[in-house]
Amino acid sequence: MSMPRTKAVDPVLLALTQNRLDHISQQMGHVMVRTARSPIFSQAHDFTCFIAGPDGRVTAQADGIPIHSGGGGFAARAILRDFAGDIADGDVFLLNDPWAAGGNHLPDWVIARPVFVEGRLVSLVCNRAHQSDIGGGAAGTYNPEATEVWQEGVRLPVLKLVEAGTVRRDLWKLLLLNTRTPDLLEGDLGAMLGSTRIGSEQVASLVAELGVDEALGYFDGILSHAAGRMGAALAELPAGVYEGEERSDNDCFEQRDIWVRVKVTIEAGRAKVDFTGTDPQIRGFKNSTVANTHSAVYTAFAAFFDPAIPRNEGTFSVIDIVAPEGSLVNAREGAATTMDTVFVAHEIIHAVWKALNRAAPGRAAAGWAKNIFGVTSGREVAGDGTEGRPYVFYHGLAAAGAGAVEGRDGFNQIGHLCTLGGLTISNAETYERLYPVHFERQEFRCDSGGAGLWRGGTGAHYDVEIKTPALYSFRGEGLRYRTGFGIKGGHWGAAGEMHVQEHGGAPELAPKFGLKRMAAARLTASSPGGGGWGDPLTRPVEAVWRDWRDGLVSSEAAREQYGVVLRGDPDDPGATLAAAFDETATAALRKK
C-alpha cells in the first residue's frame, strides 16, 4: 500500500492529533465495557475500536485485540466500495463476511458509523466485536465439526443497519432470529452502536476544531509518520531473506502435520512477507482469510519492534504480503474459517517471529503456548427444576502461558497470542453468579513454564463443575504436544491436558476438536506453558528460589533444569533464601 504525499505539518500538533484519536478509540472501548450485556465483552473485552479516514485506512486503534484491528481497513474499504455515493449522515453499517465484506471470521461483527463535518465524509468510526452466538452448527460461534462457512453462522455482507438515524427493524429482527441468545445480542448491538456514536461525536469535534482540510492533512500525516517509523526500524536490520515455519499437528479431524511457512525479505526499509510453500487449506475451521492473515502479520511485527512505534495502517504500509490463494493463509470462499483468528493466526505469528528472530537476534522472543479453550452451552435450571434461558459459557480461565523475552518472564496465564494480552481473564466469582458452574480450582502450574534465564509462563490448573446437561465444543489446539518454543537456549514449555467426567462416570480424555453432549459434568485442564529465553543455568538463584516458594518450580526442577539446590519445605514461612540455598552443591551443578 503506497502512502500519499502530504504537506508539511506541525509535529507537535501532529502528535496531539494522534494522541487524541487514540484516546477516542479508548473512550469508545470504555463505553462498550460499561454497556454491553455479554460477559465476553463486559468481562473478557473481546472487541476492539478503531478509526479510519475517509479513504478507509485505519488511523487509530485502541489497545484491544490486535487481530481485530490490524485488518480493519479491509472492512472499512468494503463499506466505501459497496456503498459508494450512498453514505449519508446518520447511517450505520454492519458486516462480518470474510470474502464479501473484508471480515476476518464470522463471529467478529463490525459496526461502522460514518462521520460527516460540513457535509463531507471525514471518518469511519468502528467497533469490531466477537459475538457470543451467531447461529451455525454449534452454540458459542465455534463449530469444530464445520467443513464449510455455511455451518459456522450467519454471513453478513455490508449492510446498512441504521439509515438516516433510523434502525432498520426488519434487519434487526433477522439478526435476532439467527442467534441462540437474542437477549444478549440485542444488548450488545446497542452497546456497539452507542460506542460508535460517542466516537463519532468526538471525531467530529476534533475535525471541526482543526478545519476539515487541515484535519484530513493531519490524518495523512499520522499515517506517513508511522510508515517512516516502521521503515526506519526495518532499515536497521541486515538486508536478506529470513525463513520461519510453524506447525499444527491436526486438521481438526485427524492427526497430521499442517505447516505455515514464510520467507521475510528485508530490504531498503521494507519487508516482504511471502507465504509461498505454506500447506493448502484444510477441511477444518483453521483456515485463514486474507484480512485475518494481514492482521496476524501486522500483530507479529507490532509486537516484535519498539512499542513506541505507532500502530495504524501507515505502520504496516511498508510491509508487502504474498498469500497464495487456496492455502492455509488465503482460503477460497466457502472454507471453514471460524478458528482463524486464534489458529492459524498463532502459527502465522510464530512463523514470522522465527524469521524476525534470525534477522534481529537481539529482539528474539520465545513462543507462546497454544490455548485449550472450550465452550459449554446449555440451559439454566430454575429453582423448580424447569429449564430457563440458554447460556453460552467460555472457559477462558483455562488460558495458557506466554513466552519469555529478554528482561521479563513470560506471563503465567494470558489469552491467545493474537490478543497480546488484550483478552482479559475473567473473575471466577462473576462467572459463578452468571452461569450454572462451580470452580473447584484455578492455580498456576508447577514445572510447566519453559526453563531459561527468563522463564516461560506456566499455564494453569483449571477444574470446573458444570451443573446442567450441556453441549461441549472443544478447541484444544495446545493439548498433547509442546507449542511454546524456547529461544537462545531456553526450554520448551509443557504441553496441555484436558479431561471431562460426567457425574458418576470415569474421566475421559477430551478431544482436541469436536462436539460432545454430556449430563452434568466436570472439566479439568492443565493449560500449556510458554517457552523460556536464555540458558536456565544463568538464571539468578534468587529468581529460582522465588519460583520455588511460589510453587511454580519444584525442588527437582530447580536442581535438574536450573542447577540450583534448594532444601526444606517451600511452604514453610521461615524458608528464607539463606536457609534453603545450598551454595556448594549449586556451584558444582552449574559447573557441569
N, C-alpha and C positions, 0 to 999 in steps of 0.2 A: 504494500500500500504506500503510495507516494504522498508526501506531505506538501501542502501548498506553501508558496512563499507568502510571508506576511510582512506588513510594515513594522518598523521598529516600535517596540513597546517599552513602557516604563517598567523596569524589572521589579521595583517594589510593588507597583500596582498589579503586575502580573502575579506575583506571589500571593498578594492579598486576595485576588480574584480566585486563584486556585484553591486557597485555603477556605474561602467562603463556599465554593462549590462542594468541596469535600465535606464541609460542615453540614451543608444542606442534605447531602446524601445520608450523613449520620442521623440528622434530625428525622428524616423520613423513617429510618430504622427504629428510632425510639417510639414513634407513633405506632408503628406496626407491632412492636413488642407489647405495648400497653393496651392495644385494642383488639388484637387477633384472638380468635376463640380456640384454635387448636394448640395443644401443648407443643406441637412440632415447631410452632412459631414463638409462642409466649415463653416456652421453656428452652427449647433447643436452638432457636434462632436460625432455622433453616430457610433463610431468604437473604437477598441482597438488593440494595437500592443503588441505582446508578443514573447518571445524567448524560444524555447525548446531545450533540449540537444539531443544527438544522439539516446537516448532511448525514446524520446517523452515526457519526463517530463518537465513541464514549469519551467524554471529557473528564468525568469524575466518578468515583465509585466509593462506597462505604467499605470499611474493612469487615465485610461479611463473609460470604463463601466465595473464594476466588473462582471456582469452577462455574459459578453462576454468571459473574460479571465479565470474565475475560472474553467470552463470546457474545456479549450483549449487543455489540454493534451489528451482528448478523440479524438479530430480531428488529432492531431499530430501522435498519435499512430495508427489511422486508415490508415494514409499515409504509415507508416512503415509496417503495416500489408499487405496492398493491393499491394504495390509496392516493397516488399522485393526483393532485388537483382536487381532492375530495377530503381534505383535512381542515376542520374548522374549529374555532374556539369553542370549548365545551365538549368536544369529542373525547372519548377514552377508548383505547384499543386493548384487545385481549388476544393472546396467541399461545401456542405451545408446540406446534408440529415441527420436527427437525428438518423436514425437506421443504414443506410449503411455506414455512414461516420463520426460519432461522432459529428454531429452538434447539436445545441440546438433548433433552429427552422429555417424554410426555408429562411427567408429574410436575415439572417446573413451568408454571404458568407466568406469563409476563403481562402485567398491567402497565400500559404506557399512556401518558397524558401529554398531549402537545401543549406547548406554551407559546402564546402569542403576545407580542408587545407592538403597539402601533400598527396592528393589523398584519404583522409579519411573524411567520413561524421562526422562533429563535431556539427552541429546545424540545426534546422529548424527555420527560422525567419518568423513570421506570422502576418497577419493583418486580423482581423475579423470585417466586416463592414456590417451594415444594409442597404440593397439596397432599393432605392426609389420605385421600382416596379419590380416584378418578375413574372408577369402574374397572373394566377389564376382567381377566380370569381369576384374580386373587385380590382380596381386600388389602389395602395399605399400599397401593400403587406399584408394588413389586410382584410380578408373577414369574417365579423361577422356572415354570414349565412352558413359558412363551417361546414360540419359534417365529413369530411374526408380530409386527407392530399392532395389528388389529386385536391381538389378545392382551394388550397392555393397557388399554383405556381409550378414552375419547380423544380424537385428533382434532385440533382446532387450528384452522388457517388464521390469517389475520382477520379479526372480526371487530366490528365497531360495537362495543358493549354499551357505551353511552353515546348518544347522538344529540349534539347541541344541548347538553346538560340534562337530557332525559334518558334514564336507564331503559334499555330495550327489554321489556318484561318477557317477551317470547323467548329471547335468547337466555335470559336469566333462568327461566323455568326449565329450559333444555339442559342447562348446566346442572341444576339441582337434581334432575331426573337421572343423571349419569354419574351419581356418586352414592355410596352406601351411607355416607354421613352428611346429609344435606344441611343439617343444622350447623355443623362446623364450617362447611364450605360457604354458606351464606354469610356467616360472621367474618370469615377470613377474607372473602372478596370485598366486603365492606371495609375491612381494615386496610386492604391494599389500595382501594380507591381513596380512602382518607389519607394514607401516607403520600400518595402521589399528588393529592390536592394541596397538602401542605408544601410539598416540594415545589410544585408549580408556582404557588404564590410567592415563595421566596426567590426562585429563579427570576420570575417576572420583575420583582422588586429590584434585584441586582442589575438586571439589564436596563431597567428604566433609569436607575441612578447613573449608569455609565453612558447611556445612549445606545441605541441598537447597533449602529455600525461599529462604535468603539468596543462594545461588549463582544460582538462576534469576532472582532480582531483579536481580542484577548483570549477568546476560546481557542482560536487557531494558534495563538502564541503559546498557550499552555501545552498543546499537542507538540508543537515544534520544540519547545524546551525539553519535554520528556524524551522525544526522539534523540535529541542531542546528548542527553544524559546517558541513555542506554547505549547509544552509538559510541560514546567515549569509553564506557565500561568494556564494550566488546573490542574496541581498538587496543586496549591494554593487554589483550590475550594474544599469544603467539598465533599467527595465521596457520591454518592447517585444517585437516579433516579428522574429526574425533568421533569414534563409534561407541554406541551403547546398546544394550539389549536387556529385556526383562521378560519373564515368562509367567504364565499361569499354568497350573497342572491339570486343567479340566476345561471342557466346553459347556459346562452346566449339566451335561447328560452322561458323559463318560470321561474317564481319566486319560488325558493325553496332553502333551506339552503344546502350548499356544504361545507364539513369540511376537513381541513387538521389537522391531529392530530400527535403529536410527543412525544416520550419519549427520553430524553437525559440522558444517563448514564455516569457519571464522575467517573473514577477510575484509579489510578496509572498513572496519566499524560496522559490519553487518554480519548476520548469521543466517545460514540456510539450513533448515531442519528437514531432512529427507527421510521419509519412512519407506522408501522402496526396499523390498525384501521382507517387510512385515507379512505375517501369515494372512491368508484370506479370511473373510468374515466367517463367523461360525453360526451354528443353529441356535445357540443360547442367546440370552439377552445382554451379553457383554460386548456387543459391537458398538463402536463409537461413530457418531455423526461428525460432519465437518466442523460445525460450530463447537462441539464439545472437544474435538481434538485440538483446535486452535486454543481453546480456553485452557486445556491441560498443559500445552506447551508454554503458554504465557505464564501459567502458575509456576511451572518449573523454573523459568527464567527469573520471574519476580522474586521467588524465594532464594535463588542462588546468589544474586548480586546484592549490592548495597541497598538496605531497606530505605535509604533516603531518596532513592530514585523514584520519581512519581509513578503511579500505576494508572495509566489510562491508555487509550488506543494509540496515542503517539509513541509511548514507550515501546510498543511492540511493532511499530511500523518498520523497524529496521530488521525484523525477523521474517524471512520468507519460509513458507511451509509447503512441502510436497507430500501429499497424502493420496496414494493410488486408490482409485475407485474400486470398490469390491473387496478392499482389505479390511482388517480389524479397525483401522483408523479412519475409514471412509466407507461405511456400509451403504449399499444400494437401498433405495426406497423400498420400504416394506420389511426390512430386517428388524428383529427384536433388539431394542437398544436401552431399555429402562435402566439397566445397571451401569451404563457407560460413564456416568459422572463419577462413579466410585471405582469400578473395574470395567473398563480398561484404562480409565484415567490414571489410576495408580501405576500401571505398567508404563504408560507414556511418560509420566513424570520421572519415574525411576530410570527409564532408559535415557532420557535427556540428561538427568543428573549424572549418570555414569559417564556420558560423553563429556559433559562440562567438567566433571571431576578430573578428567585427563587433560583438559585444556587449562584448568586453573586448580592444581592440586592443593594450593593454599586455602581454597574455599571449599574443599571437598566435604560432602555431607553423607552421613551414614543413612541406610534405608529405614523407612518407617514400616512397621508391621501392617499387614493387611487385616482389616477388621472382620469380625464374625457376627455381624448384626443379624437380627431376625425380626420378624413382625408376627404378633399374635392378634388375631381378630376374632371377635365373638359378640355375644350379647350379655349385657349386665343382667344380674338376677336381683329382683326386688325382694323385699322382706317376706312377702307371701309366697316366694318361690317361682313367681311368673317371670318370663323373660322381659327385659326392658329394652332400652335403645342399644343399637350396635356401637361397638367401640373398636378402635384400631390402636394397638399399643406397640411402640417401637422399643426394642431392647437396646437403647443407646448406652445404658450403663455398663454394657459389656465391651466398651471400646478398648482398643489395643494401645501399645506403647509406640512412641516416636523414636526415630534415630537420633543419635548424638551428633553434635557439631563441635568444632574446636572451641573450648571455653565454656561448654554447657552440656550437662547430661540431657538425654532425651526425656521428653515429657512422659511420665509414667502411665498416664491414661489420657487419651485425646481422640478426637473424631478422625474421620477419614483424612488421608493425605491431601485429597483435593480441597479440603476446607482450611488447611494450615492452622487449625485450632479455632476456626470461626464457629464450628458447631459445638454448642455448649453441652456438657454432661449435666443432665437434669437431676433434680433432687429426688431421692427415693421416697421421701415423705410425701412430696407433692403427688407423685405417681400413685402411691397407695391410696391417696384420697380420691384421685380421679378414676382409677381403674380397679377391677376386682383382682388385685395382685397383692402379694406379701413378700417383701425382700428378707431373705434369711442371711445373706452375706454379700458384701461388696468390699473387697480389700485388695491392695496391691499384691501381686505375686512375688514369690521369692525365687531367686536364681534364674529368672527368665529374661531379664534385660541383657543384651549383649555386653560382655565384659570389654573394658577398654580404659584408656586414660580418662575418657569421658564415657560413662556408662549409658547404654541404651535404655529406653523406657521399659518398665516391667510388664505392662498389661495388668489385668485384674482378675481375681476370682469373683464370679458372679453366680448367685444362687437365688432364684425367684420362684415362688409358687403362684400358679395361675389357677384361680378358684372356680372357673366355669369351663364348660366344654368350649373348644376354640379350634380355629384353623391356624396352623403354624406355617409360616413362609420362611424357609431357611435360605440364607445367603452368606454362607460361612467360608468365604474365599481363604481366610487365613488358617483354616483347620488343617492339621496333619502334615504341613510342610513349612519349613522356615521361610519367612518372607522379608524380615528386616536385616539386610546385609550389613556386615561390618566394613570399616574402611580404615586404611593405614594401620593394619594390624589388629583392629578391633574385631570382636567376635560377632557372629550372627545371634540375633535374638531367638528365643524359643518359639516353637510352633504353638498353635492354639488347639484346644479340645472343647467339645460340647456334647452333652448328653441330655436326653429327655426321659422322663419317667412318669407314666400315668400312676395315679394313686392306686396302691395295691399291686403294681407291676414292678418289673425289673428295669433298671436303667438301660436305655438303648443309645447307641452311638448316633448322633444327629447327622443327617446328610449334609453335604456341603451346600447343595441347592436342591430344592424340592418343596412340595406341599405335604402336610400330614395333619389329618384331623384327629384330635385327641380329646378325651374327657379331661376333667381337672387334672393338672399335671405339674411337675416341677422341671424347670430348665436350669441346668448347671453348666457353667462355661469357665474356661481359663483362657483369656484372650492373649494373643501372641505378643512377644516383646520386640522392641526395636533394636537396631544394630549399634554396636559400640564404635568409638572413634579412638584410634591410637592403641599402643601397646598396654595391655592391662597391668603388666609388671611395673609400669611407671606411674600408676595411679597413686596419689598420696595416701599414705597409711590412714590418715585421719578420715579421708573420704570413705575408704573401705570400712573402717570402724563405724562410721555414722550409718552406712547402709546396713551393717550387721545389727546395730542397735535398733534400726527401724524395721527389721525383718525383711529387708529386700535382698540380702545376701547371707547365705548360711556360713557356718564355720568351715564346712568342707569346700564351698566355692571360694571363699576368701583365701584359703590355702592353695587350692588347685589352680584357680584362674588368675588370682592376683598375687600369689606368693606371699600372702600376709597371714601370719599365725596369730589367731585370737583365741583366748581361753576363757572359760567361765560361761555364765548364763547371760545372754544379751538382754533378757528381761529383768535382770537384777538392777534395781535403781542405782546401786553402788558400782556398777560395771563401768568404771572410767576407762579411758584410753590407756592410761598408765598401768592400770591393774590388769587389763585384758591383753595387751600387746606383748608378744614375745619377740623382742628385738633381735636376739641372736638367731633364732630359728628362721625368722623372716629374712634376715640378711643372707643366710645360707641358701634359702629357696630362690631368692631373687638373683643370686649369682649364677644359678643354673640357667 
